[in-house]
C-alpha cells in the first residue's frame, strides 16, 4: 500500500515543516504504526525556495562539514546554503529528525523536493 503526500512549503517555517514530513515518512500518522516496519509513503514538497526561518537564523545558523583532516572543518551559513540549494536545507532538517537506524536511507530517498510548483497537465 503506497500513499503519496504533496506539501506546499510556501510561507512555512523550516523546522515545523521538517517535523511534519518526518512523521509522514516514518508512518507515525497511521493506526498500524510499528517502529520496525517501513511504510511506503512518498512525500513531495513543492516551492522549497519559499521556506521561512524565524529569528536571526539566516546569518547565525551554520552547517558544518568535516573532511577528516586536521583543520578541515568547513562552515556554511544558512543564507548561502539556502541560496545555492533550498532543497538541501530541508533535506538536512528532515534527515536529522528521522530515526537513526537502517530504515533511514530508504525513508529519505522517498522525499522529493522541487523549487517551483509543478505544472500538472499543462505545457509551459
Biopython code that builds the backbone (N, CA, C, O; Angstrom):
import numpy as np
from Bio.PDB.StructureBuilder import StructureBuilder

atoms = [
    (1, "UNK", "N", (0.847, -1.171, 0.000)),
    (1, "UNK", "CA", (0.000, 0.000, 0.000)),
    (1, "UNK", "C", (0.898, 1.242, 0.000)),
    (1, "UNK", "O", (1.571, 1.530, 0.989)),
    (2, "UNK", "N", (0.900, 1.946, -1.082)),
    (2, "UNK", "CA", (1.711, 3.146, -1.206)),
    (2, "UNK", "C", (0.797, 4.368, -1.207)),
    (2, "UNK", "O", (-0.238, 4.389, -1.873)),
    (3, "UNK", "N", (1.195, 5.368, -0.458)),
    (3, "UNK", "CA", (0.408, 6.581, -0.386)),
    (3, "UNK", "C", (1.316, 7.762, -0.687)),
    (3, "UNK", "O", (2.462, 7.803, -0.239)),
    (4, "UNK", "N", (0.808, 8.710, -1.437)),
    (4, "UNK", "CA", (1.586, 9.882, -1.821)),
    (4, "UNK", "C", (1.027, 11.116, -1.137)),
    (4, "UNK", "O", (-0.185, 11.329, -1.096)),
    (5, "UNK", "N", (1.935, 11.929, -0.599)),
    (5, "UNK", "CA", (1.572, 13.195, 0.011)),
    (5, "UNK", "C", (2.269, 14.305, -0.755)),
    (5, "UNK", "O", (3.434, 14.173, -1.130)),
    (6, "UNK", "N", (1.553, 15.404, -0.989)),
    (6, "UNK", "CA", (2.130, 16.592, -1.607)),
    (6, "UNK", "C", (1.952, 17.751, -0.644)),
    (6, "UNK", "O", (0.844, 18.027, -0.184)),
    (7, "UNK", "N", (3.057, 18.430, -0.342)),
    (7, "UNK", "CA", (3.041, 19.531, 0.611)),
    (7, "UNK", "C", (3.546, 20.784, -0.082)),
    (7, "UNK", "O", (4.584, 20.760, -0.743)),
    (8, "UNK", "N", (2.811, 21.879, 0.067)),
    (8, "UNK", "CA", (3.248, 23.169, -0.456)),
    (8, "UNK", "C", (3.992, 23.894, 0.662)),
    (8, "UNK", "O", (3.406, 24.197, 1.701)),
    (9, "UNK", "N", (5.276, 24.172, 0.456)),
    (9, "UNK", "CA", (6.126, 24.739, 1.501)),
    (9, "UNK", "C", (6.129, 26.258, 1.524)),
    (9, "UNK", "O", (6.843, 26.850, 2.333)),
    (10, "UNK", "N", (5.364, 26.900, 0.674)),
    (10, "UNK", "CA", (5.430, 28.362, 0.598)),
    (10, "UNK", "C", (4.930, 28.996, 1.897)),
    (10, "UNK", "O", (3.797, 28.767, 2.322)),
    (11, "UNK", "N", (5.802, 29.798, 2.517)),
    (11, "UNK", "CA", (5.455, 30.508, 3.734)),
    (11, "UNK", "C", (5.536, 29.691, 5.004)),
    (11, "UNK", "O", (5.210, 30.214, 6.070)),
    (12, "UNK", "N", (5.954, 28.433, 4.951)),
    (12, "UNK", "CA", (6.016, 27.594, 6.148)),
    (12, "UNK", "C", (7.387, 27.712, 6.809)),
    (12, "UNK", "O", (8.386, 28.020, 6.159)),
    (13, "UNK", "N", (7.409, 27.460, 8.120)),
    (13, "UNK", "CA", (8.639, 27.518, 8.913)),
    (13, "UNK", "C", (9.407, 26.208, 8.715)),
    (13, "UNK", "O", (8.813, 25.130, 8.704)),
    (14, "UNK", "N", (10.726, 26.310, 8.558)),
    (14, "UNK", "CA", (11.580, 25.167, 8.233)),
    (14, "UNK", "C", (11.427, 24.003, 9.207)),
    (14, "UNK", "O", (11.165, 22.882, 8.772)),
    (15, "UNK", "N", (11.579, 24.228, 10.492)),
    (15, "UNK", "CA", (11.554, 23.151, 11.482)),
    (15, "UNK", "C", (10.202, 22.497, 11.605)),
    (15, "UNK", "O", (10.114, 21.276, 11.733)),
    (16, "UNK", "N", (9.155, 23.277, 11.568)),
    (16, "UNK", "CA", (7.805, 22.722, 11.685)),
    (16, "UNK", "C", (7.448, 21.891, 10.459)),
    (16, "UNK", "O", (6.799, 20.850, 10.571)),
    (17, "UNK", "N", (7.870, 22.351, 9.304)),
    (17, "UNK", "CA", (7.641, 21.604, 8.074)),
    (17, "UNK", "C", (8.438, 20.304, 8.082)),
    (17, "UNK", "O", (7.925, 19.260, 7.681)),
    (18, "UNK", "N", (9.692, 20.360, 8.535)),
    (18, "UNK", "CA", (10.541, 19.173, 8.570)),
    (18, "UNK", "C", (9.979, 18.112, 9.509)),
    (18, "UNK", "O", (10.034, 16.923, 9.196)),
    (19, "UNK", "N", (9.440, 18.523, 10.653)),
    (19, "UNK", "CA", (8.884, 17.541, 11.581)),
    (19, "UNK", "C", (7.616, 16.905, 11.017)),
    (19, "UNK", "O", (7.363, 15.721, 11.238)),
    (20, "UNK", "N", (6.827, 17.680, 10.298)),
    (20, "UNK", "CA", (5.625, 17.144, 9.649)),
    (20, "UNK", "C", (6.001, 16.107, 8.587)),
    (20, "UNK", "O", (5.365, 15.058, 8.483)),
    (21, "UNK", "N", (7.029, 16.405, 7.808)),
    (21, "UNK", "CA", (7.489, 15.484, 6.770)),
    (21, "UNK", "C", (8.063, 14.215, 7.389)),
    (21, "UNK", "O", (7.819, 13.119, 6.885)),
    (22, "UNK", "N", (8.822, 14.348, 8.475)),
    (22, "UNK", "CA", (9.421, 13.185, 9.139)),
    (22, "UNK", "C", (8.344, 12.239, 9.662)),
    (22, "UNK", "O", (8.492, 11.020, 9.564)),
    (23, "UNK", "N", (7.269, 12.784, 10.214)),
    (23, "UNK", "CA", (6.167, 11.951, 10.701)),
    (23, "UNK", "C", (5.538, 11.182, 9.547)),
    (23, "UNK", "O", (5.208, 10.006, 9.697)),
    (24, "UNK", "N", (5.368, 11.829, 8.402)),
    (24, "UNK", "CA", (4.768, 11.159, 7.245)),
    (24, "UNK", "C", (5.685, 10.069, 6.688)),
    (24, "UNK", "O", (5.216, 8.989, 6.329)),
    (25, "UNK", "N", (6.990, 10.349, 6.614)),
    (25, "UNK", "CA", (7.933, 9.365, 6.076)),
    (25, "UNK", "C", (8.037, 8.122, 6.960)),
    (25, "UNK", "O", (8.159, 7.006, 6.454)),
    (26, "UNK", "N", (7.988, 8.313, 8.267)),
    (26, "UNK", "CA", (8.078, 7.188, 9.196)),
    (26, "UNK", "C", (6.755, 6.429, 9.243)),
    (26, "UNK", "O", (6.746, 5.218, 9.464)),
    (27, "UNK", "N", (5.646, 7.120, 9.038)),
    (27, "UNK", "CA", (4.331, 6.484, 9.053)),
    (27, "UNK", "C", (3.658, 6.551, 10.406)),
    (27, "UNK", "O", (2.769, 5.752, 10.698)),
    (28, "UNK", "N", (4.074, 7.503, 11.241)),
    (28, "UNK", "CA", (3.502, 7.600, 12.577)),
    (28, "UNK", "C", (2.053, 8.089, 12.563)),
    (28, "UNK", "O", (1.374, 8.021, 13.588)),
    (29, "UNK", "N", (1.584, 8.566, 11.452)),
    (29, "UNK", "CA", (0.213, 9.038, 11.352)),
    (29, "UNK", "C", (-0.773, 7.902, 11.083)),
    (29, "UNK", "O", (-1.981, 8.132, 11.039)),
    (30, "UNK", "N", (-0.273, 6.686, 10.903)),
    (30, "UNK", "CA", (-1.132, 5.543, 10.584)),
    (30, "UNK", "C", (-1.464, 4.745, 11.848)),
    (30, "UNK", "O", (-0.642, 4.665, 12.760)),
    (31, "UNK", "N", (-2.654, 4.159, 11.909)),
    (31, "UNK", "CA", (-3.033, 3.402, 13.108)),
    (31, "UNK", "C", (-2.248, 2.101, 13.294)),
    (31, "UNK", "O", (-2.169, 1.585, 14.409)),
    (32, "UNK", "N", (-1.672, 1.566, 12.222)),
    (32, "UNK", "CA", (-0.933, 0.299, 12.329)),
    (32, "UNK", "C", (0.578, 0.536, 12.408)),
    (32, "UNK", "O", (1.355, -0.306, 11.958)),
    (33, "UNK", "N", (1.004, 1.666, 12.970)),
    (33, "UNK", "CA", (2.425, 2.008, 13.050)),
    (33, "UNK", "C", (3.158, 1.085, 14.014)),
    (33, "UNK", "O", (2.717, 0.867, 15.143)),
    (34, "UNK", "N", (4.281, 0.546, 13.553)),
    (34, "UNK", "CA", (5.246, -0.147, 14.406)),
    (34, "UNK", "C", (6.628, 0.354, 13.996)),
    (34, "UNK", "O", (6.868, 0.562, 12.807)),
    (35, "UNK", "N", (7.542, 0.552, 14.945)),
    (35, "UNK", "CA", (8.819, 1.197, 14.624)),
    (35, "UNK", "C", (9.704, 0.431, 13.645)),
    (35, "UNK", "O", (10.489, 1.045, 12.923)),
    (36, "UNK", "N", (9.595, -0.876, 13.607)),
    (36, "UNK", "CA", (10.484, -1.677, 12.769)),
    (36, "UNK", "C", (9.950, -1.891, 11.363)),
    (36, "UNK", "O", (10.660, -2.441, 10.521)),
    (37, "UNK", "N", (8.727, -1.476, 11.084)),
    (37, "UNK", "CA", (8.115, -1.678, 9.776)),
    (37, "UNK", "C", (8.273, -0.414, 8.939)),
    (37, "UNK", "O", (8.062, 0.695, 9.429)),
    (38, "UNK", "N", (8.646, -0.590, 7.677)),
    (38, "UNK", "CA", (8.831, 0.562, 6.793)),
    (38, "UNK", "C", (7.597, 0.726, 5.921)),
    (38, "UNK", "O", (7.402, -0.011, 4.955)),
    (39, "UNK", "N", (6.766, 1.701, 6.272)),
    (39, "UNK", "CA", (5.605, 2.014, 5.444)),
    (39, "UNK", "C", (6.076, 2.774, 4.219)),
    (39, "UNK", "O", (6.987, 3.598, 4.302)),
    (40, "UNK", "N", (5.460, 2.499, 3.092)),
    (40, "UNK", "CA", (5.907, 3.131, 1.858)),
    (40, "UNK", "C", (5.045, 4.362, 1.589)),
    (40, "UNK", "O", (3.998, 4.289, 0.946)),
    (41, "UNK", "N", (5.526, 5.504, 2.109)),
    (41, "UNK", "CA", (4.855, 6.768, 1.886)),
    (41, "UNK", "C", (5.805, 7.683, 1.144)),
    (41, "UNK", "O", (6.925, 7.918, 1.597)),
    (42, "UNK", "N", (5.371, 8.199, 0.011)),
    (42, "UNK", "CA", (6.151, 9.135, -0.777)),
    (42, "UNK", "C", (5.695, 10.545, -0.433)),
    (42, "UNK", "O", (4.498, 10.829, -0.425)),
    (43, "UNK", "N", (6.639, 11.418, -0.152)),
    (43, "UNK", "CA", (6.323, 12.805, 0.182)),
    (43, "UNK", "C", (6.976, 13.702, -0.854)),
    (43, "UNK", "O", (8.187, 13.642, -1.067)),
    (44, "UNK", "N", (6.165, 14.538, -1.499)),
    (44, "UNK", "CA", (6.639, 15.503, -2.479)),
    (44, "UNK", "C", (6.425, 16.896, -1.906)),
    (44, "UNK", "O", (5.321, 17.239, -1.482)),
    (45, "UNK", "N", (7.482, 17.693, -1.895)),
    (45, "UNK", "CA", (7.392, 19.056, -1.379)),
    (45, "UNK", "C", (7.667, 20.007, -2.530)),
    (45, "UNK", "O", (8.690, 19.900, -3.205)),
    (46, "UNK", "N", (6.743, 20.945, -2.752)),
    (46, "UNK", "CA", (6.911, 21.940, -3.810)),
    (46, "UNK", "C", (7.156, 23.307, -3.180)),
    (46, "UNK", "O", (6.825, 23.528, -2.015)),
    (47, "UNK", "N", (7.727, 24.204, -3.940)),
    (47, "UNK", "CA", (8.037, 25.577, -3.519)),
    (47, "UNK", "C", (9.006, 25.617, -2.342)),
    (47, "UNK", "O", (8.778, 26.348, -1.379)),
    (48, "UNK", "N", (10.077, 24.843, -2.411)),
    (48, "UNK", "CA", (11.053, 24.844, -1.316)),
    (48, "UNK", "C", (11.825, 26.157, -1.242)),
    (48, "UNK", "O", (12.436, 26.455, -0.215)),
    (49, "UNK", "N", (11.806, 26.936, -2.302)),
    (49, "UNK", "CA", (12.517, 28.214, -2.275)),
    (49, "UNK", "C", (11.746, 29.303, -1.526)),
    (49, "UNK", "O", (12.218, 30.436, -1.433)),
    (50, "UNK", "N", (10.562, 28.973, -0.991)),
    (50, "UNK", "CA", (9.759, 29.944, -0.248)),
    (50, "UNK", "C", (9.648, 29.585, 1.228)),
    (50, "UNK", "O", (8.745, 30.073, 1.909)),
    (51, "UNK", "N", (10.549, 28.741, 1.739)),
    (51, "UNK", "CA", (10.559, 28.364, 3.151)),
    (51, "UNK", "C", (11.077, 29.538, 3.980)),
    (51, "UNK", "O", (11.972, 30.264, 3.547)),
    (52, "UNK", "N", (10.512, 29.719, 5.170)),
    (52, "UNK", "CA", (10.909, 30.802, 6.069)),
    (52, "UNK", "C", (11.614, 30.226, 7.288)),
    (52, "UNK", "O", (11.419, 29.063, 7.642)),
    (53, "UNK", "N", (12.434, 31.055, 7.925)),
    (53, "UNK", "CA", (13.014, 30.742, 9.230)),
    (53, "UNK", "C", (12.757, 31.922, 10.147)),
    (53, "UNK", "O", (12.587, 33.052, 9.689)),
    (54, "UNK", "N", (12.732, 31.651, 11.448)),
    (54, "UNK", "CA", (12.450, 32.711, 12.406)),
    (54, "UNK", "C", (13.746, 33.249, 12.986)),
    (54, "UNK", "O", (14.795, 32.608, 12.910)),
    (55, "UNK", "N", (13.655, 34.418, 13.556)),
    (55, "UNK", "CA", (14.787, 34.998, 14.254)),
    (55, "UNK", "C", (15.926, 35.380, 13.327)),
    (55, "UNK", "O", (15.704, 35.811, 12.196)),
    (56, "UNK", "N", (17.149, 35.218, 13.815)),
    (56, "UNK", "CA", (18.352, 35.643, 13.110)),
    (56, "UNK", "C", (19.046, 34.458, 12.428)),
    (56, "UNK", "O", (20.248, 34.512, 12.170)),
    (57, "UNK", "N", (18.306, 33.403, 12.138)),
    (57, "UNK", "CA", (18.918, 32.175, 11.627)),
    (57, "UNK", "C", (19.541, 32.323, 10.240)),
    (57, "UNK", "O", (20.435, 31.553, 9.890)),
    (58, "UNK", "N", (19.098, 33.277, 9.453)),
    (58, "UNK", "CA", (19.651, 33.432, 8.105)),
    (58, "UNK", "C", (21.150, 33.705, 8.125)),
    (58, "UNK", "O", (21.865, 33.288, 7.214)),
    (59, "UNK", "N", (21.632, 34.396, 9.147)),
    (59, "UNK", "CA", (23.071, 34.667, 9.244)),
    (59, "UNK", "C", (23.732, 33.883, 10.370)),
    (59, "UNK", "O", (24.927, 33.600, 10.294)),
    (60, "UNK", "N", (22.986, 33.524, 11.412)),
    (60, "UNK", "CA", (23.585, 32.891, 12.585)),
    (60, "UNK", "C", (23.687, 31.371, 12.469)),
    (60, "UNK", "O", (24.625, 30.780, 13.003)),
    (61, "UNK", "N", (22.752, 30.734, 11.791)),
    (61, "UNK", "CA", (22.760, 29.267, 11.697)),
    (61, "UNK", "C", (23.867, 28.815, 10.757)),
    (61, "UNK", "O", (24.018, 29.347, 9.657)),
    (62, "UNK", "N", (24.635, 27.835, 11.196)),
    (62, "UNK", "CA", (25.761, 27.320, 10.415)),
    (62, "UNK", "C", (25.593, 25.834, 10.164)),
    (62, "UNK", "O", (25.071, 25.102, 11.005)),
    (63, "UNK", "N", (26.038, 25.399, 9.000)),
    (63, "UNK", "CA", (26.125, 23.983, 8.653)),
    (63, "UNK", "C", (27.598, 23.646, 8.551)),
    (63, "UNK", "O", (28.361, 24.361, 7.902)),
    (64, "UNK", "N", (28.002, 22.551, 9.194)),
    (64, "UNK", "CA", (29.412, 22.178, 9.247)),
    (64, "UNK", "C", (29.671, 20.918, 8.444)),
    (64, "UNK", "O", (28.835, 20.016, 8.383)),
    (65, "UNK", "N", (30.847, 20.871, 7.828)),
    (65, "UNK", "CA", (31.315, 19.703, 7.101)),
    (65, "UNK", "C", (32.773, 19.489, 7.466)),
    (65, "UNK", "O", (33.573, 20.424, 7.423)),
    (66, "UNK", "N", (33.121, 18.257, 7.825)),
    (66, "UNK", "CA", (34.483, 17.956, 8.243)),
    (66, "UNK", "C", (35.088, 16.948, 7.279)),
    (66, "UNK", "O", (34.502, 15.896, 7.025)),
    (67, "UNK", "N", (36.267, 17.271, 6.738)),
    (67, "UNK", "CA", (36.915, 16.417, 5.748)),
    (67, "UNK", "C", (37.619, 15.221, 6.374)),
    (67, "UNK", "O", (37.908, 14.241, 5.687)),
    (68, "UNK", "N", (37.895, 15.292, 7.668)),
    (68, "UNK", "CA", (38.606, 14.218, 8.335)),
    (68, "UNK", "C", (40.066, 14.542, 8.572)),
    (68, "UNK", "O", (40.757, 13.811, 9.282)),
    (69, "UNK", "N", (40.538, 15.615, 7.994)),
    (69, "UNK", "CA", (41.928, 16.041, 8.162)),
    (69, "UNK", "C", (42.003, 17.177, 9.182)),
    (69, "UNK", "O", (41.024, 17.903, 9.359)),
    (70, "UNK", "N", (43.135, 17.345, 9.850)),
    (70, "UNK", "CA", (43.272, 18.452, 10.793)),
    (70, "UNK", "C", (43.062, 19.797, 10.090)),
    (70, "UNK", "O", (43.644, 20.059, 9.037)),
    (71, "UNK", "N", (42.238, 20.621, 10.679)),
    (71, "UNK", "CA", (41.932, 21.928, 10.093)),
    (71, "UNK", "C", (40.969, 21.843, 8.926)),
    (71, "UNK", "O", (40.809, 22.816, 8.188)),
    (72, "UNK", "N", (40.331, 20.711, 8.745)),
    (72, "UNK", "CA", (39.464, 20.512, 7.581)),
    (72, "UNK", "C", (37.992, 20.752, 7.835)),
    (72, "UNK", "O", (37.155, 20.229, 7.100)),
    (73, "UNK", "N", (37.645, 21.530, 8.857)),
    (73, "UNK", "CA", (36.231, 21.806, 9.116)),
    (73, "UNK", "C", (35.807, 23.031, 8.315)),
    (73, "UNK", "O", (36.495, 24.052, 8.307)),
    (74, "UNK", "N", (34.682, 22.916, 7.652)),
    (74, "UNK", "CA", (34.146, 23.999, 6.833)),
    (74, "UNK", "C", (32.786, 24.379, 7.382)),
    (74, "UNK", "O", (32.022, 23.512, 7.807)),
    (75, "UNK", "N", (32.478, 25.658, 7.379)),
    (75, "UNK", "CA", (31.188, 26.156, 7.846)),
    (75, "UNK", "C", (30.526, 26.958, 6.730)),
    (75, "UNK", "O", (31.173, 27.740, 6.034)),
    (76, "UNK", "N", (29.231, 26.745, 6.579)),
    (76, "UNK", "CA", (28.436, 27.487, 5.604)),
    (76, "UNK", "C", (27.230, 28.047, 6.328)),
    (76, "UNK", "O", (26.598, 27.337, 7.110)),
    (77, "UNK", "N", (26.897, 29.298, 6.088)),
    (77, "UNK", "CA", (25.731, 29.887, 6.742)),
    (77, "UNK", "C", (24.456, 29.405, 6.052)),
    (77, "UNK", "O", (24.468, 28.959, 4.905)),
    (78, "UNK", "N", (23.361, 29.512, 6.799)),
    (78, "UNK", "CA", (22.065, 29.095, 6.271)),
    (78, "UNK", "C", (21.719, 29.879, 5.007)),
    (78, "UNK", "O", (21.228, 29.307, 4.034)),
    (79, "UNK", "N", (21.973, 31.177, 5.021)),
    (79, "UNK", "CA", (21.623, 32.027, 3.879)),
    (79, "UNK", "C", (22.305, 31.600, 2.599)),
    (79, "UNK", "O", (21.672, 31.556, 1.544)),
    (80, "UNK", "N", (23.612, 31.280, 2.677)),
    (80, "UNK", "CA", (24.344, 30.861, 1.482)),
    (80, "UNK", "C", (23.882, 29.500, 0.993)),
    (80, "UNK", "O", (23.734, 29.285, -0.210)),
    (81, "UNK", "N", (23.653, 28.574, 1.929)),
    (81, "UNK", "CA", (23.218, 27.238, 1.530)),
    (81, "UNK", "C", (21.808, 27.279, 0.937)),
    (81, "UNK", "O", (21.513, 26.569, -0.024)),
    (82, "UNK", "N", (20.938, 28.114, 1.514)),
    (82, "UNK", "CA", (19.573, 28.238, 1.005)),
    (82, "UNK", "C", (19.563, 28.836, -0.390)),
    (82, "UNK", "O", (18.779, 28.428, -1.247)),
    (83, "UNK", "N", (20.447, 29.815, -0.614)),
    (83, "UNK", "CA", (20.568, 30.436, -1.931)),
    (83, "UNK", "C", (21.013, 29.427, -2.981)),
    (83, "UNK", "O", (20.498, 29.398, -4.098)),
    (84, "UNK", "N", (21.978, 28.604, -2.597)),
    (84, "UNK", "CA", (22.536, 27.625, -3.516)),
    (84, "UNK", "C", (21.556, 26.487, -3.811)),
    (84, "UNK", "O", (21.325, 26.143, -4.970)),
    (85, "UNK", "N", (20.979, 25.902, -2.747)),
    (85, "UNK", "CA", (20.040, 24.789, -2.917)),
    (85, "UNK", "C", (19.097, 24.751, -1.724)),
    (85, "UNK", "O", (19.463, 24.277, -0.648)),
    (86, "UNK", "N", (17.881, 25.254, -1.919)),
    (86, "UNK", "CA", (16.913, 25.298, -0.823)),
    (86, "UNK", "C", (16.438, 23.901, -0.439)),
    (86, "UNK", "O", (16.032, 23.678, 0.701)),
    (87, "UNK", "N", (16.483, 22.974, -1.362)),
    (87, "UNK", "CA", (16.070, 21.601, -1.064)),
    (87, "UNK", "C", (17.024, 20.903, -0.118)),
    (87, "UNK", "O", (16.600, 20.095, 0.708)),
    (88, "UNK", "N", (18.310, 21.207, -0.228)),
    (88, "UNK", "CA", (19.302, 20.570, 0.640)),
    (88, "UNK", "C", (19.097, 20.970, 2.103)),
    (88, "UNK", "O", (19.297, 20.157, 3.006)),
    (89, "UNK", "N", (18.702, 22.216, 2.334)),
    (89, "UNK", "CA", (18.439, 22.691, 3.688)),
    (89, "UNK", "C", (17.288, 21.897, 4.298)),
    (89, "UNK", "O", (17.382, 21.446, 5.439)),
    (90, "UNK", "N", (16.209, 21.726, 3.550)),
    (90, "UNK", "CA", (15.062, 20.981, 4.047)),
    (90, "UNK", "C", (15.406, 19.503, 4.211)),
    (90, "UNK", "O", (14.987, 18.879, 5.186)),
    (91, "UNK", "N", (16.162, 18.933, 3.271)),
    (91, "UNK", "CA", (16.549, 17.522, 3.358)),
    (91, "UNK", "C", (17.384, 17.261, 4.609)),
    (91, "UNK", "O", (17.181, 16.250, 5.281)),
    (92, "UNK", "N", (18.329, 18.163, 4.936)),
    (92, "UNK", "CA", (19.144, 18.005, 6.134)),
    (92, "UNK", "C", (18.308, 18.114, 7.406)),
    (92, "UNK", "O", (18.558, 17.403, 8.379)),
    (93, "UNK", "N", (17.313, 19.007, 7.399)),
    (93, "UNK", "CA", (16.444, 19.156, 8.563)),
    (93, "UNK", "C", (15.606, 17.894, 8.782)),
    (93, "UNK", "O", (15.450, 17.439, 9.916)),
    (94, "UNK", "N", (15.069, 17.335, 7.704)),
    (94, "UNK", "CA", (14.263, 16.115, 7.808)),
    (94, "UNK", "C", (15.152, 14.940, 8.206)),
    (94, "UNK", "O", (14.752, 14.121, 9.033)),
    (95, "UNK", "N", (16.342, 14.846, 7.634)),
    (95, "UNK", "CA", (17.269, 13.758, 7.938)),
    (95, "UNK", "C", (17.626, 13.737, 9.424)),
    (95, "UNK", "O", (17.762, 12.666, 10.015)),
    (96, "UNK", "N", (17.775, 14.897, 10.016)),
    (96, "UNK", "CA", (18.066, 14.966, 11.442)),
    (96, "UNK", "C", (16.903, 14.551, 12.318)),
    (96, "UNK", "O", (17.107, 14.200, 13.480)),
    (97, "UNK", "N", (15.689, 14.581, 11.790)),
    (97, "UNK", "CA", (14.506, 14.218, 12.570)),
    (97, "UNK", "C", (14.078, 12.771, 12.379)),
    (97, "UNK", "O", (13.217, 12.282, 13.111)),
    (98, "UNK", "N", (14.659, 12.084, 11.416)),
    (98, "UNK", "CA", (14.337, 10.672, 11.223)),
    (98, "UNK", "C", (15.111, 9.819, 12.223)),
    (98, "UNK", "O", (16.200, 10.201, 12.650)),
    (99, "UNK", "N", (14.554, 8.660, 12.601)),
    (99, "UNK", "CA", (15.286, 7.767, 13.497)),
    (99, "UNK", "C", (16.591, 7.300, 12.860)),
    (99, "UNK", "O", (16.641, 7.002, 11.667)),
    (100, "UNK", "N", (17.646, 7.241, 13.675)),
    (100, "UNK", "CA", (18.964, 6.846, 13.172)),
    (100, "UNK", "C", (19.065, 5.323, 13.175)),
    (100, "UNK", "O", (19.645, 4.734, 14.087)),
    (101, "UNK", "N", (18.496, 4.689, 12.146)),
    (101, "UNK", "CA", (18.535, 3.237, 12.036)),
    (101, "UNK", "C", (18.676, 2.826, 10.576)),
    (101, "UNK", "O", (18.910, 3.676, 9.717)),
    (102, "UNK", "N", (18.536, 1.546, 10.286)),
    (102, "UNK", "CA", (18.765, 1.038, 8.940)),
    (102, "UNK", "C", (17.707, 1.491, 7.934)),
    (102, "UNK", "O", (17.939, 1.428, 6.726)),
    (103, "UNK", "N", (16.569, 1.940, 8.409)),
    (103, "UNK", "CA", (15.499, 2.362, 7.509)),
    (103, "UNK", "C", (15.641, 3.822, 7.081)),
    (103, "UNK", "O", (14.927, 4.277, 6.187)),
    (104, "UNK", "N", (16.548, 4.548, 7.705)),
    (104, "UNK", "CA", (16.686, 5.988, 7.481)),
    (104, "UNK", "C", (16.966, 6.332, 6.018)),
    (104, "UNK", "O", (16.335, 7.238, 5.475)),
    (105, "UNK", "N", (17.891, 5.634, 5.373)),
    (105, "UNK", "CA", (18.255, 5.959, 3.997)),
    (105, "UNK", "C", (17.110, 5.656, 3.029)),
    (105, "UNK", "O", (16.914, 6.380, 2.053)),
    (106, "UNK", "N", (16.362, 4.597, 3.296)),
    (106, "UNK", "CA", (15.214, 4.279, 2.433)),
    (106, "UNK", "C", (14.114, 5.319, 2.569)),
    (106, "UNK", "O", (13.461, 5.679, 1.590)),
    (107, "UNK", "N", (13.914, 5.798, 3.795)),
    (107, "UNK", "CA", (12.859, 6.786, 4.025)),
    (107, "UNK", "C", (13.202, 8.134, 3.396)),
    (107, "UNK", "O", (12.339, 8.767, 2.788)),
    (108, "UNK", "N", (14.445, 8.580, 3.534)),
    (108, "UNK", "CA", (14.816, 9.886, 2.983)),
    (108, "UNK", "C", (14.840, 9.840, 1.460)),
    (108, "UNK", "O", (14.685, 10.875, 0.813)),
    (109, "UNK", "N", (15.033, 8.657, 0.875)),
    (109, "UNK", "CA", (15.026, 8.520, -0.583)),
    (109, "UNK", "C", (13.632, 8.747, -1.159)),
    (109, "UNK", "O", (13.496, 9.081, -2.336)),
    (110, "UNK", "N", (12.602, 8.571, -0.344)),
    (110, "UNK", "CA", (11.229, 8.784, -0.811)),
    (110, "UNK", "C", (10.764, 10.226, -0.666)),
    (110, "UNK", "O", (9.591, 10.524, -0.889)),
    (111, "UNK", "N", (11.674, 11.125, -0.294)),
    (111, "UNK", "CA", (11.364, 12.548, -0.203)),
    (111, "UNK", "C", (11.802, 13.229, -1.497)),
    (111, "UNK", "O", (12.983, 13.212, -1.842)),
    (112, "UNK", "N", (10.858, 13.822, -2.205)),
    (112, "UNK", "CA", (11.145, 14.527, -3.455)),
    (112, "UNK", "C", (10.922, 16.015, -3.225)),
    (112, "UNK", "O", (9.885, 16.424, -2.705)),
    (113, "UNK", "N", (11.905, 16.819, -3.616)),
    (113, "UNK", "CA", (11.862, 18.262, -3.384)),
    (113, "UNK", "C", (11.925, 19.016, -4.699)),
    (113, "UNK", "O", (12.730, 18.691, -5.571)),
    (114, "UNK", "N", (11.069, 20.028, -4.841)),
    (114, "UNK", "CA", (11.025, 20.855, -6.047)),
    (114, "UNK", "C", (11.009, 22.328, -5.643)),
    (114, "UNK", "O", (10.301, 22.721, -4.716)),
    (115, "UNK", "N", (11.801, 23.138, -6.354)),
    (115, "UNK", "CA", (11.872, 24.570, -6.031)),
    (115, "UNK", "C", (10.605, 25.326, -6.417)),
    (115, "UNK", "O", (10.149, 26.194, -5.673)),
    (116, "UNK", "N", (10.051, 25.009, -7.543)),
    (116, "UNK", "CA", (8.853, 25.702, -8.020)),
    (116, "UNK", "C", (7.675, 24.740, -8.054)),
    (116, "UNK", "O", (7.853, 23.522, -8.049)),
    (117, "UNK", "N", (6.484, 25.292, -8.088)),
    (117, "UNK", "CA", (5.292, 24.459, -8.188)),
    (117, "UNK", "C", (5.280, 23.768, -9.552)),
    (117, "UNK", "O", (5.580, 24.369, -10.584)),
    (118, "UNK", "N", (4.931, 22.509, -9.519)),
    (118, "UNK", "CA", (4.901, 21.732, -10.763)),
    (118, "UNK", "C", (3.623, 22.073, -11.529)),
    (118, "UNK", "O", (2.559, 22.259, -10.940)),
    (119, "UNK", "N", (3.751, 22.150, -12.827)),
    (119, "UNK", "CA", (2.586, 22.362, -13.676)),
    (119, "UNK", "C", (2.030, 21.000, -14.055)),
    (119, "UNK", "O", (2.638, 20.273, -14.840)),
    (120, "UNK", "N", (0.878, 20.654, -13.500)),
    (120, "UNK", "CA", (0.300, 19.344, -13.755)),
    (120, "UNK", "C", (-0.681, 19.456, -14.918)),
    (120, "UNK", "O", (-1.648, 20.217, -14.868)),
    (121, "UNK", "N", (-0.412, 18.692, -15.951)),
    (121, "UNK", "CA", (-1.316, 18.646, -17.093)),
    (121, "UNK", "C", (-1.259, 19.874, -17.989)),
    (121, "UNK", "O", (-2.122, 20.036, -18.852)),
    (122, "UNK", "N", (-0.274, 20.741, -17.813)),
    (122, "UNK", "CA", (-0.147, 21.934, -18.636)),
    (122, "UNK", "C", (1.237, 22.033, -19.216)),
    (122, "UNK", "O", (2.214, 21.621, -18.592)),
    (123, "UNK", "N", (1.322, 22.574, -20.402)),
    (123, "UNK", "CA", (2.616, 22.819, -21.034)),
    (123, "UNK", "C", (3.026, 24.251, -20.749)),
    (123, "UNK", "O", (2.220, 25.172, -20.888)),
    (124, "UNK", "N", (4.262, 24.441, -20.356)),
    (124, "UNK", "CA", (4.741, 25.797, -20.048)),
    (124, "UNK", "C", (5.237, 26.491, -21.285)),
    (124, "UNK", "O", (5.677, 27.638, -21.214)),
]
sb = StructureBuilder()
sb.init_structure("model")
sb.init_model(0)
sb.init_chain("A")
sb.init_seg("    ")
for serial, (resi, resn, name, xyz) in enumerate(atoms, 1):
    if name == "N":
        sb.init_residue(resn, " ", resi, " ")
    sb.init_atom(name, np.array(xyz, "f"), 0.0, 1.0, " ", f" {name:<3s}", serial, name[0])
structure = sb.get_structure()
